[in-house]
Amino acid sequence: MTSAFYIKWPLLLLGLIFPLALAAQTLPEGATQNKDKCLGYELEYKRYPKPVIAQVQADMYQLYHQESDWQTDASRKGKPLNDGILGPITWSWMQRFCKNFALDSTHDVVATLPLRARAIATFSLQHRDDVTTLISIPFAQWAVSHITACELDTQQTLAQGSDSDLQKLVRCYLQPEPQAAAEPEPLTVIDPYQLYVLRADDFEAMAGAVAKVSAADMAITAIAGKSFPDKLSAIAEINAQLGKLSPDESKNISAKLSTHILAHKEYVITDKVLNNLSQQGISDALFENLTTLRDKTFTDQKEFSKAITAAIKTAASAVASIAATSSEVSTSSSPAADAAPTPNVDKLLLQIQLASEQEFYRLDEAAAQALLSTRKPVAAAVIKLLETLKDIEYPSAELLDLAIKNKILKAAGICKLDKSNTLDTQLGNLEPSETAALFNDINQHIASEASDTIKYCNEDHIHKLGNYYRSQLQPVVAPLYSEPMPPYTSKPLLWNGGGKDCGCVRKELQTTAYGIYPYWKTGAATQAFDFSTFNRVAYFGLSAGDNGKLIQINSRPGSKTLLDDNSDQAKAFMREARRYGSKVDWIIEKEFSSAPDLQTDAGLKIFFDNLKNQLVQLLGTPLTDAGSRLRPLMTLGLAAQPTNGDGVTFYFKNFPRDAFAKDRFDVFFKELKRELAKLDETRDRWNGIKNHTYVNIMTTQSEFLRAGSIFGAGHIDFLTQVSKYSDDNLSIPEIQESVKTLVVLLLEDPYYNALDEIYAVTTSTDRTIIAPLMFTDYSEMDVKADGNSTRHQIDERQKRLAYIHESFGGGGFWPMIEYANSSDGKDYSVFNSYIGKHFSPGYNESLWNETLCGYRWLLIATMNIWLLLALAYLVIIFYVYPHRCKKLPVYIRWLSHPLAVITLLLPPIVLWEYLIVVDPLFNILNLSSLLGLVVVGLALSAGVKAIKALKEQRPNRHLLQYQKTAAVPQRQPASTVEANDVEDSETVQDVEK
């Protein structure tokens, strides 16, 4: 080789690499580079010099070297934690350090991480035990749920705090929190098949309750302390005050108040009473004494009797004194004069009482205070705020209660719950006056003692809010939001995934969108869904009896359900979803608190044994429509006959917490997965496309975070064994396919904090099978500021979705969001566009992705039939007839024409090659490909023979005829061989013979 070659080849290599590097920098819309929720984009850290990376690795060693996971990673081939290279192993430990010390709360994580790692590593040299606590999972969970602790900002202390602050934070964590002695919580029996949702009539009822309570209080206040001459007058006044209410409500309240309108007596010495007594002959002295009591009201008979008796006695003494004086005068003149008579006090008292007694009616004061509403009615601002939760259906009352409390706390503005750079657009659009009124009302109940210095809501806020909600709002709201699940109707599920902008599940998919379809959403109109994004959907409508037998929720006895109806119409929804590559699961919902037989080991064994057999039978039942039956044949064994579902999801509510129950579930879960794996293996033994039947778990956030829970993070990791895939270089869909389990987590509001808590107790590998589910109205999302927004601009829903697709393996959606012409009349176009772009980064539109993929099986069947016909055509036309030295019949002779050959062979061959290139399910190792190769081979062979035949020199027919005529004497009879009968293949010698 010349020296010029050695000079040119690096330049050529550079010329090849530069476009690739440029393409890597300019990613397709929606694509993301390797990104972590805490650290950000990995590309920024690739700019670290090698000494900096080596120092970070050394600091990580100082912090984590005692952990078994670190020791395992450090011992890998090549020493990836001690090589000065930022590889995937080092990156994963940097992720953990970032989350352990809340570096995402700083403005520049890239610059902060090496410095903070050095500082914490130095701190660990003197305070090893404190660092062990700080990097533990329980502390991470505590730090997320305690925004402030011991007058410290937890996140800021972890990210930037001094050594003394870190020690103080550890002491605060280790200090036991004061807890009131709680009695053992009794098992609460919950009615099965309940929904918790606020409907339009519930808000009308709340508003009516406000008017009702207000009117009753006004009526009580109006008549309290007011006297009426008779009871009818009092009732008439009450009815007048209640005039704004409906007649029935007015009548009920009036009847309740009238029972407390009691008769009362009072004593009043009026002018009329004095005149009557004067006419009845009382003494002038007594009249004068009674005059001093004029218009004075006595409600107590004893007090009145006491005052009157004193007046009578005083008058009697005056009369006796006057009589004694008169007696002295008269003694001198008339010694025989009589003494003054002594008055009868009791008789006079009774006489005066009867004359001054008045009867009236009045509402009893004690009863009036008792009748006044002790519970303040739901304020109009709160009702307006709660309307943002209208028609959002929750599977448990606790989730709805948390959502209501979160709304109130956010709208009141007393403290912050979510990240500061988000904007909650679903707070009811309260007017400033309504917000101020709500703040004043809530603040008096839940204001923290240190509210002036606290930026985020702390435990004190949450505790006081809970007390306020339980005492003031829950008694009003709880009776309204509980309703039974609707009855099951045998209407078929009408799904359509063929929207103009939709397509099939994309091979670039990185985040699973798990759509849940409640059975009561079935209607008369077809519903459109984007199955290219919702790559896994679940039907919510099945339960299990106490004996483990599958049942349709709220179905009428004897009615046909999806469990026993395997008709073409009943399972059309399943074929429609699968047509676009989506998988279909069954959700099994079971309330255990209402099943006493399932609180025992024997009862659970029977339940799980029967349930396992039922599920294997359900999922193994083949679909019987013509397309499903013919699929193995039409695809030449590429795909098996579809069966009745691709997986099952267990939603067990209030599952027993006993050890035996945990053991029973573990055995059931593992045996079911083993049976279904065997079923898949048997079905797909000779098929190119393999099926993977999933066994999923749906549980609440509180159960997932509770230590020792059967559905807790640690136990689910034990059941799924997902952590063993941490060493493999697999994508998220590949890990899910290997584990064959998804964990759908029902999050508790506030959702962003909930995601932080889940993130804190899981590893990046654990999160690949977790799909958080938020109960949110995703209509009219605002993502205009996506990618270039400033603080306070990002729609809170967008922020949460970004958290999910950047940090978790999937996201759950209840109910599954419709694509267009939604049955509830809302617009979800922005939401569908957002998750379509971000859940499948790097996706590019194409004819196959947007249109043809929905006709995959039809195209494969057409191709196979065409290839078979092409094979028969080639063999017959170009091999059978020439081999037998026969001419083609006249009516098919045109088939050997080159134009006919191209027309008949080119389309199936092009379609075969096109499917290999664009269809991820159609790999080259299948019978269709073998058939295609045979056709191509035969066609090429026939073509080569035809070309060779064209190159052979053929005899000239006219020359042969001339030679024949010249060689035959003229006297001889004409040859019997006619020139027209001479074959092209005949030689001159043949003609002469």
HELIX and SHEET records of a PDB file:
HELIX    1   1 SER A    3  GLN A   25  1                                  23    
HELIX    2   2 GLU A   42  TYR A   45  1                                   4    
HELIX    3   3 LYS A   50  TYR A   64  1                                  15    
HELIX    4   4 SER A   68  ALA A   74  1                                   7    
HELIX    5   5 PRO A   88  ASN A  100  1                                  13    
HELIX    6   6 LEU A  103  SER A  105  5                                   3    
HELIX    7   7 VAL A  109  GLN A  126  1                                  18    
HELIX    8   8 ARG A  128  LEU A  134  1                                   7    
HELIX    9   9 ILE A  137  SER A  145  1                                   9    
HELIX   10  10 THR A  154  GLN A  160  1                                   7    
HELIX   11  11 ASP A  163  LEU A  174  1                                  12    
HELIX   12  12 ALA A  200  ILE A  223  1                                  24    
HELIX   13  13 LYS A  231  GLN A  241  1                                  11    
HELIX   14  14 PRO A  247  SER A  258  1                                  12    
HELIX   15  15 ASP A  271  GLN A  279  1                                   9    
HELIX   16  16 ASP A  284  THR A  291  1                                   8    
HELIX   17  17 GLN A  301  SER A  333  1                                  33    
HELIX   18  18 VAL A  345  SER A  356  1                                  12    
HELIX   19  19 GLU A  365  LEU A  371  1                                   7    
HELIX   20  20 ALA A  380  LEU A  386  1                                   7    
HELIX   21  21 GLU A  387  LEU A  389  5                                   3    
HELIX   22  22 ALA A  397  ALA A  412  1                                  16    
HELIX   23  23 PRO A  432  ILE A  446  1                                  15    
HELIX   24  24 GLU A  459  TYR A  468  1                                  10    
HELIX   25  25 TYR A  469  LEU A  473  3                                   5    
HELIX   26  26 GLN A  474  TYR A  481  1                                   8    
HELIX   27  27 TYR A  519  LYS A  521  5                                   3    
HELIX   28  28 ALA A  572  ARG A  579  1                                   8    
HELIX   29  29 PRO A  596  GLN A  599  5                                   4    
HELIX   30  30 ASP A  601  GLY A  620  1                                  20    
HELIX   31  31 ALA A  626  MET A  634  1                                   9    
HELIX   32  32 ALA A  659  ARG A  683  1                                  25    
HELIX   33  33 GLN A  701  LEU A  705  1                                   5    
HELIX   34  34 ALA A  713  THR A  720  1                                   8    
HELIX   35  35 VAL A  722  TYR A  725  5                                   4    
HELIX   36  36 ILE A  732  VAL A  739  1                                   8    
HELIX   37  37 TYR A  751  ALA A  760  1                                  10    
HELIX   38  38 ASP A  766  ILE A  769  5                                   4    
HELIX   39  39 GLU A  796  SER A  807  1                                  12    
HELIX   40  40 SER A  829  HIS A  838  1                                  10    
HELIX   41  41 LEU A  847  GLU A  850  1                                   4    
HELIX   42  42 LEU A  852  TYR A  855  5                                   4    
HELIX   43  43 ARG A  856  VAL A  875  1                                  20    
HELIX   44  44 ILE A  876  VAL A  880  3                                   5    
HELIX   45  45 TYR A  881  HIS A  883  1                                   3    
HELIX   46  46 VAL A  890  SER A  896  5                                   7    
HELIX   47  47 PRO A  898  VAL A  918  1                                  21    
HELIX   48  48 LEU A  927  LYS A  951  1                                  25    
HELIX   49  49 ARG A  957  ALA A  967  1                                  11    
HELIX   50  50 ALA A  979  ASP A  981  5                                   3    
HELIX   51  51 VAL A  988  GLU A  992  1                                   5    
SHEET    1   A 2 LYS A  35  ASP A  36  0                                        
SHEET    2   A 2 GLY A  40  TYR A  41 -1                                        
SHEET    1   B 2 THR A 148  ALA A 149  0                                        
SHEET    2   B 2 LEU A 152  ASP A 153 -1                                        
SHEET    1   C 2 GLN A 194  TYR A 196  0                                        
SHEET    2   C 2 SER A 482  PRO A 484 -1                                        
SHEET    1   D 3 THR A 297  PHE A 298  0                                        
SHEET    2   D 3 ILE A 261  VAL A 268 -1                                        
SHEET    3   D 3 GLU A 357  LEU A 363 -1                                        
SHEET    1   E 2 THR A 422  LEU A 423  0                                        
SHEET    2   E 2 ILE A 794  ASP A 795  1                                        
SHEET    1   F 2 TRP A 495  ASN A 496  0                                        
SHEET    2   F 2 GLN A 527  ALA A 528  1                                        
SHEET    1   G 4 LEU A 550  GLN A 552  0                                        
SHEET    2   G 4 ARG A 536  ALA A 544 -1                                        
SHEET    3   G 4 THR A 512  PRO A 518  1                                        
SHEET    4   G 4 GLY A 810  PHE A 813  1                                        
SHEET    1   H 7 LEU A 550  GLN A 552  0                                        
SHEET    2   H 7 ARG A 536  ALA A 544 -1                                        
SHEET    3   H 7 LYS A 583  GLU A 591  1                                        
SHEET    4   H 7 GLY A 647  LYS A 653  1                                        
SHEET    5   H 7 TYR A 694  THR A 700  1                                        
SHEET    6   H 7 VAL A 743  LEU A 746  1                                        
SHEET    7   H 7 ILE A 770  LEU A 773  1                                        
END                                                                             
